Amino acid sequence: MTPVNERLILASKSAARRAMLEDAGVAFSVQVADVDEDALKNRHDPADAAGLAVELARAKALAVSRHDDDAWVLGADQTLAFDGGLVSKARSQVEARDRLAAMRGRVHHLHSGAALAHNGQIVWSGVDTAAMRVREFSDAFLDAYLAAEGDALLHCVGSYRLEGMGSQLFEAVDGDYFTVLGLPLWPVLVELRRAGVLLS
């Protein structure tokens, strides 16, 4: 068996993305990218949430790749489109409650973008989308959910973790589970094999 000598850096602080790659048997290190996400969002068309996810992923991959030419750098980001606009992470439990209440009985879309950079250049990028159908949950459930999750839900763009109690918020999901968690894993693995980071 030919050894794999290529290094991979994940340019993301997301615990969910780290766990996905670790569970898939991918060896990598983590270096959080220094990117002004707000500036990128302000320049981007808010109607193009999928495009923004890719743009943020590309910016993160490039920011780290410019400082480590030899490594392959994986950048990733996720955006949430709802009611014709972009949704950002809630800043408080009150804001999270209001948002989840507004999503009740409706559909929103999660866009997970990823990009692979090498030698300071983007060599691949892509995005995948999942449609999330929120059920008509009661106010009592919403209060119990917020109490159980606490401030941890403020780190998630939709104020939920599908791998946790947040799964109870939904009646159906149309899309890939990994995409919901924040990474289009299957296309990423294809590109890592192509790059020689993983055995083909």
C-alpha positions in Angstrom: 0.0 0.0 0.0 1.4 3.4 -1.0 1.7 5.7 2.0 -0.1 9.1 2.0 2.4 11.9 2.5 0.2 14.9 1.8 -0.8 17.1 4.7 -4.3 18.5 5.3 -5.2 21.5 7.4 -8.8 22.3 8.3 -9.4 26.0 8.3 -12.4 25.9 10.6 -13.0 26.0 14.3 -16.2 23.9 13.9 -16.3 20.9 16.3 -18.8 19.2 14.0 -16.5 19.5 11.0 -13.6 18.2 13.0 -15.7 15.2 14.2 -16.9 14.4 10.6 -13.3 14.2 9.3 -12.0 12.3 12.3 -14.9 9.8 12.1 -14.1 9.4 8.4 -10.5 8.5 9.2 -9.0 11.7 7.7 -5.7 12.9 9.3 -5.5 16.7 9.6 -4.5 19.6 11.8 -6.6 22.6 12.5 -5.7 26.3 11.9 -8.5 28.8 12.2 -8.6 31.2 9.3 -8.4 35.0 10.0 -11.2 36.1 7.8 -13.5 39.1 8.1 -16.7 37.2 7.6 -19.0 40.3 8.2 -17.2 42.2 5.4 -17.7 39.3 3.0 -21.3 39.1 3.9 -21.9 42.8 3.5 -20.5 42.7 0.0 -22.4 39.6 -1.1 -25.9 39.5 -2.5 -28.1 38.3 0.4 -30.3 36.4 -2.0 -27.4 34.2 -3.0 -26.9 32.2 0.3 -25.4 29.2 -1.5 -22.8 31.4 -3.2 -21.9 33.1 0.0 -21.2 29.7 1.7 -18.7 28.9 -1.1 -17.2 32.4 -1.0 -16.6 32.1 2.8 -15.1 28.6 2.4 -12.8 29.8 -0.3 -11.6 32.8 1.7 -10.8 30.6 4.7 -8.9 28.1 2.6 -6.9 30.8 0.9 -6.1 32.7 4.2 -4.4 29.6 5.6 -2.9 28.3 2.4 -1.0 31.5 1.8 1.0 30.8 5.0 1.6 27.1 4.3 2.3 26.4 0.6 2.9 22.7 1.0 -0.3 21.7 2.8 -3.7 21.2 1.3 -6.2 23.4 3.1 -9.9 22.7 3.5 -12.1 25.7 4.2 -15.8 25.4 4.9 -18.8 27.4 5.9 -22.5 27.2 6.1 -25.3 29.7 5.5 -29.0 29.5 6.3 -31.6 31.0 3.9 -35.1 31.7 5.3 -38.0 33.9 4.3 -36.0 35.5 1.5 -32.9 36.4 3.5 -29.8 35.3 5.3 -30.0 34.2 8.9 -27.0 34.7 11.2 -26.2 33.1 14.5 -28.5 34.2 17.3 -26.8 36.5 19.8 -29.1 35.6 22.7 -31.5 33.0 23.9 -34.3 35.5 23.3 -33.3 35.9 19.7 -32.9 32.2 19.2 -36.4 31.6 20.6 -37.9 34.3 18.3 -36.2 32.8 15.3 -37.2 29.2 16.0 -40.8 30.3 16.6 -40.8 32.1 13.2 -39.5 28.9 11.5 -42.2 26.7 13.0 -44.2 24.9 10.3 -42.0 26.3 7.5 -39.0 25.3 5.4 -35.6 26.8 5.4 -32.4 25.9 3.5 -28.9 25.1 4.8 -26.1 25.6 2.3 -22.7 24.0 3.2 -19.8 25.2 1.1 -16.3 23.8 1.0 -13.1 24.7 -0.8 -9.7 23.1 -1.1 -6.6 25.3 -1.6 -2.9 24.4 -2.4 0.0 26.7 -2.9 -2.2 29.7 -2.3 -4.7 28.8 -5.0 -8.2 27.4 -4.9 -8.1 24.0 -6.7 -11.7 23.0 -6.0 -14.9 24.4 -4.4 -18.5 23.3 -4.1 -21.7 23.6 -2.2 -24.6 21.3 -1.2 -28.0 22.2 0.1 -30.5 20.7 2.5 -34.1 21.7 2.9 -35.2 21.6 6.5 -38.9 21.3 7.3 -39.6 22.5 10.8 -42.6 20.9 12.6 -45.4 22.7 14.4 -43.9 22.3 17.8 -45.5 23.7 21.0 -44.3 26.6 23.0 -43.8 24.2 25.9 -41.4 22.1 23.7 -39.6 25.2 22.6 -39.0 26.4 26.1 -37.8 22.9 27.2 -35.5 22.8 24.2 -33.9 26.1 24.9 -33.4 25.2 28.5 -31.8 21.9 27.6 -29.4 23.3 25.0 -28.5 26.5 26.7 -26.0 28.9 25.1 -24.5 26.1 23.0 -27.2 26.7 20.4 -25.8 30.2 19.9 -22.9 28.6 18.1 -25.1 27.1 15.4 -26.5 29.2 12.6 -30.0 27.7 12.9 -30.0 27.6 16.7 -30.1 23.8 16.6 -27.8 20.8 16.3 -29.4 18.0 14.3 -27.1 15.5 16.0 -28.6 16.5 19.4 -32.1 17.5 20.7 -32.5 19.8 17.7 -33.5 16.7 15.7 -36.9 17.0 17.5 -37.6 20.4 15.8 -38.1 18.8 12.4 -40.7 16.7 10.6 -38.5 16.1 7.5 -35.1 16.9 6.0 -34.5 16.7 2.3 -30.8 16.5 1.8 -27.6 14.9 3.1 -27.0 14.5 6.8 -23.4 15.7 6.6 -24.5 18.8 4.7 -26.8 19.7 7.6 -23.9 19.3 10.0 -21.8 21.8 8.0 -19.7 19.9 5.4 -20.5 18.4 2.0 -18.5 15.4 3.1 -18.8 13.1 0.0 -17.5 15.6 -2.5 -14.8 16.6 -0.1 -13.6 13.0 0.2 -13.5 12.7 -3.6 -11.2 15.8 -3.8 -9.0 14.6 -0.9 -8.4 11.3 -2.8 -7.7 13.2 -6.0 -5.2 15.4 -4.1 -3.4 12.4 -2.6 -4.4 13.3 1.0 -6.4 10.0 1.1 -5.8 6.7 -0.5 -7.8 6.1 -3.7 
